[in-house]
Amino acid sequence: MHWTIGKVRITKIVELETVGSTRFILPEATNEEIQKLPWLIPHFATEEGRLKMSIHSLVVETPTRRIMVDTGLGNDKEGRKVPAWNNRQDPFLETMTAAGFAPDSIDTVLCTHLHVDHVGWNTKLVGGRWVPTFAHARYLFGRTEYEHWRDHSDESDKVAVFNDSVKPIADAGRADLIASDARLCDEITLIPTPGHSPGHMSIHIQSDGEQGLLTGDVAHHPCQMAHLDWSSTADSDPVQSVVSRRELFGRFADTPTLVIGGHFNAGHIRRDGDAFKFVALA
């Protein structure tokens, strides 16, 4: 899938797609509740009310940069809470290359946050060691986010993710710790959106009078635009995540801004009473 925002081109590279099986992350999004939001169907949910979601990366090409936003689950990883996320053997890099994005062509990797499904392809296993997958890239981590997981990864799965997908990047001297409101280039500025994780960042794109927003995991699914209080079970601060959703969606609602989710496809945010709805691209 491709989208353009002025001179910026965005390509979605899918690692995993799911229909249903999402109750563990959004327990309030029951089939019955989803069916009450007909604007979700068919793009974001089935007629039966099952959520459609994906784990994907977004390659953002500006006139000066080729940026990989979030890096999915990765291969050969262990210690993950979700059994199917362990020891994966997925042709993700081959898919990237076939789409015209060989790993060595990526000059920047930007992680909106450092959860398991956004950092996995940061590294690959070579000769029993985790090495940077994108050998020519600088990896950009939010300083707040990085320092939190470096100092507070107490649960075994969090330790595993940091040790195999984040720490090796820093050890290789490839990591740059940045402010959560940093300006990366003429077209790209970060927006602090904490709540899902302590240093979560969303990405604002501006080019030739057009705007785009890559939300990351401010919302895992558009149903959270209608129910701002439906926080993910993975949110580190559910109260703050509601605030971030309301502020971010309110800022871009009823504008031509192209919005792409960390786990859902593109559309536009519209106000709907005290909350919002998401209109898929035709």
Secondary structure, 3 states (H helix, E strand, C coil): CEEEECCEEEEEEEEEEEECCCCCCCCCCCHHHHHCCHHHCCCCECCCCCEEEEEEEEEEECCCCEEEECCECCCCCCCCCCHHHCCCCCCHHHHHHHCCCCHHHCCEEECCCCCCCECHHHEEEECCEEEECCCCCEEEEEHHHHHHHHHHCCCHHHHHHHHHHCHHHHHCCCEEEECCCCEEECCEEEEECCCCCCCCEEEEEEECCEEEEECCCCCCCCHHHHCCCCCCCCCCCHHHHHHHHHHHHHHHCCCCCEEECCCCCCEEEEEECCEEEEEECC
